[in-house]
């Protein structure tokens, strides 16, 4: 009887209920050795907004720009939603992303807010989102879409195609191209290296592209092989697709003439000028002398 300490417990066989006895469900069994079990996703740790660790800056501006790009590319959040989370205007956001350089944009609200956002996620144990792997067919389709091998430019066989874009313009084109679905940095480098003739073939690595993209200035990176090859690639693409020249492109032809933009003279060379003069580069990448 209930409450009788001398009453022996009744042992029930799991899965074999009787008419007068309740069904007893066996507790979950631990997985047998050798079987895989999907790990539970840990809950993000609570991080107070006043946590002093969030005030420490550990990434430069270029690193934050890359984190923003990867985050948006992952589709975890739309650009407008991300801007609201950061509490920044679209102008501040776009202006910051257009900059290049480790310290360029360090005073931007977008830099400070995005750094805090990603730092907090790291402290919470939230892993950075990964981009979905591109299928082999998607890679093949993309390579065919941007195959410009049938277009040949004057001077291409000698690696001397006249250039009529500044370094900043080419950087802008590269960034826009890398935002195209299924376009990767590695794939882009494989395409642009084809613009060199066999006897001048270069070997590009990811850090070559990163170094060029991290520069800022009309002629910053003018001697880079990535700059020349990317210009030729985009020029072939423009001709293949029947796109007209921009006004800036026509201005560059007028300013630089038949020889094209200077891709030989390093920009860190010395210049002679008077004590009341200074040297600067204009929007077309030409070096000019100004007076104080």
N, C-alpha and C positions, 0 to 999 in steps of 0.2 A: 504494500500500500504506500501511497505517497507519504513521505515523511518518516517512514519506518527505516531506521538506519540498518536493520538486518536484512532488508530487501535486496536481493541480488539484482544487479542491472541486467537488462535483457540485451543481448548482442544481436544486432540485425545485420544481415548480409546485404551490402549495397546492391541496389538494382533488383532486390527481391522483396518488395513490400507485401505485407499481409493486409487483410481486410480491416484489422483492428489496430494496426500499427502505422504511425506516420512514416513517410518516405524520408530517409536520411541521405542527403547528398554528400558524397565524399569530397573532401577538400581538394583543390587543384593540385595535381601532382607536379613535382619539379620536372623540368625537361630532362630527358635521358641524355646521357653523355654522348656527344657527337652530333646532336641535333642543334640547329641554329635557331636563335630566338631574336626577334627584332628588338633592339634596345629601346626603352622608352625615352622620348625626348625630354631632357631635363628642363625644368621650369627656369626661365631667366631669373637671375638673382636681382633682388631689389637694390637699386642704386639711388641714393638720395640726390636730388638736384644740387644740393650744397656740398656734395662729396668733393673734397679738395683735389682728388686725383683728376677730376674733369678739367681743372684749371691748368694742367700740365700739357704743353704742346709737344707731341712726339713725332708728328708728321709734317713735312713741309707742304707748300702750296701745290706743287706738282703731284705729290703723293695723294693729297686730298682730292684733286681733280680726277685722278685715276680711280680712286675709290668711289667717287660719285658716278663716274661713267659705268663702272662694273655693277654698281647697285641698280642704276636705272636699266642697264642692259638685262639684268636678271628678271625684270618685270615684277619685282616684289612691290614696287610702288610707282605710280605715274609721276611725271615731272611736277605737275601742278600740286599733287598731294605732298610730294617731298618738299616743295617750296613752302607749303603751309606748315608742315612739321618743323621746318627750320625757322619759320617766321621771317622769311626774307622775300623781297620783291623779285619778280621775274627779271627785272633789269640788273639787280645786284647779282643774281644767280648766273645770268647769261654773260655779263661782263667778266665775272670771275673765271668762268669756264673758257672764255676766249683768250685769257692771259696765258703766258708761258714763262716758266722760271721758278726756281725754288722759293724765292721771296716775293714774286710778283703776285699781289693780291693779299698780302699778309694783313693788310688793314681792312679787308673786306668783311662785312657782316656774314657773308656766305661762308667764307673760310672758317671763321670762329664758330659759327653754328654747326657747320658740317663736321668740323673736327670734334666738337662736343658730342654730336650725334653718334659718330663712329666709335669714339673712345668709350662712350657709355655702353654701346652694344658689345664691345670687346670685354669690358669689365663684367658685363652680365653673362658672358659666356656664349653669346650669340655668334655663330660662325658666319664669316663673310659668304654671301650667296655665290653659288657657282653657276656659270653659264652652261646651258644644255649643250652637250657635245654635238658637233655638226656631223651629219651623216656623210658617208663617202659620196653618195649621189649628189647631195647638196653642194659639197666641195667641188665636184666635177662641173655641175651646172654653173656655179659662180665663176670658175676658171674660164669656162667657155664664154660666159657673158662679158668678161673683161679681157678677152683675148684680142690684142691689137697687133698681132704679128703681121697682118696683111698690110699695115700702113707703114710706109717708109718715108722718113724725113730727110731733107738735105743735110749732109754732114753726119748722118747717123753712122755710116760705115767707119768713120774716123773717130767717133765719139766726140764730135764737135758740133752738135746741133745748137744753133743760137738760142739763148734763153731769153724770154720776154715776160718773166714773172719774177717778183721779188721773193725772198725766202719766206716772208710772212704770208704771202699769198699762197705759196705752195704748201706751207704748214696748214693753212685753213682748208685747202683742198684735201690734204691727207686725212685730217681729222674727220671731215665730212664723209670721206670714202670709208673710213674704218667704222663708221656708225651704220653702214649698210648691212642688213642681215646676211649672215654667213661669210662676211669678209673678215679675215683675220690678219694680224700683223705679219705672220709668217707667209701667208698666201700673197699678201701685197708685195712683200719683199721678193718673193719668187717671180712675180710678174715684172716688177720694175727692173730687175737685174737683166732681163732679156733685152732691154733697150741698148745695152752695150754690145759692141761687136765681139765675136769670139776671142780675138787676140787681146781684148781689153776687159774681158769679163771679170766682174768684181764678185766678192763673196760678202754678202750683207748678213749681219747678225742683228738680233733684236735691239741690242744696246746702241747700235749705229743709228737706228731710227729714233730711239728714245732720246739720245743726245741731241739730234737735230730738232726734234719736237720741243725739247726743253729750252731751246734758245728763243730769243725775241729780238726783232729788229729786221729792217728791210734787207740788209745784207749779212745778217748774222747766220753763218753756216753756208756762205756762198761757195766755199770750196768743197763742201761735203758731196761725196758721190751719191748719197741718198737724194740730195737736192736736185742734182742734174737728172738722175734717172727718173725721179718722180715727175719732174717737169715734162720730160719727153713722154712718159706714160700718159699723163693727163692731156698733153697736146695731141697725141695720137687718138685718144678717146674722143676729144672734141671734134677732130676731123672726121673720124669714123661715123659719129652720130650727127654730123652736119650742124654742129652748134656754132653760132657766130662769135666773133671776137668781142670781148667786152671793151668799153671805152678805155679802161685802165690798160688793157693789153695794147690797144692802139697807141696810147700815150707812151708806153714802154718802148714800142718800136720807134716812135719818133725821137724819144730821148736817147736811146742807146744805139740806134742805127743798125747797120747790117751785121755788126759783130755781136750784138746782143749783150745781155747783162754780164758783168764781170764775174766769172767763176774761177779765176786764177789767182787774183791778188788777195792774200789774207787780210782780214779787216783789223787785225791787231798790230799792223805795221805802224811805223812812226811817220809823222808828217812835220814838215817845217812850216812855221808860221810866225808872225810877229807877236810881240808881247800883248798887243791889244786885240788879237785874233784867236779864233778857236775853230776846230774842225768838227763837222757834224755830217751825218748822212740824211739825205732827204727821203721823201716817201718813195722815190724810185730807186733808192739804193746808191745814188751818186754822192760822192763825198764833196762837200762844199766848205768854204771858208767864210765864217761870220766874224763880226767885230763886236767887241764889248761896248 
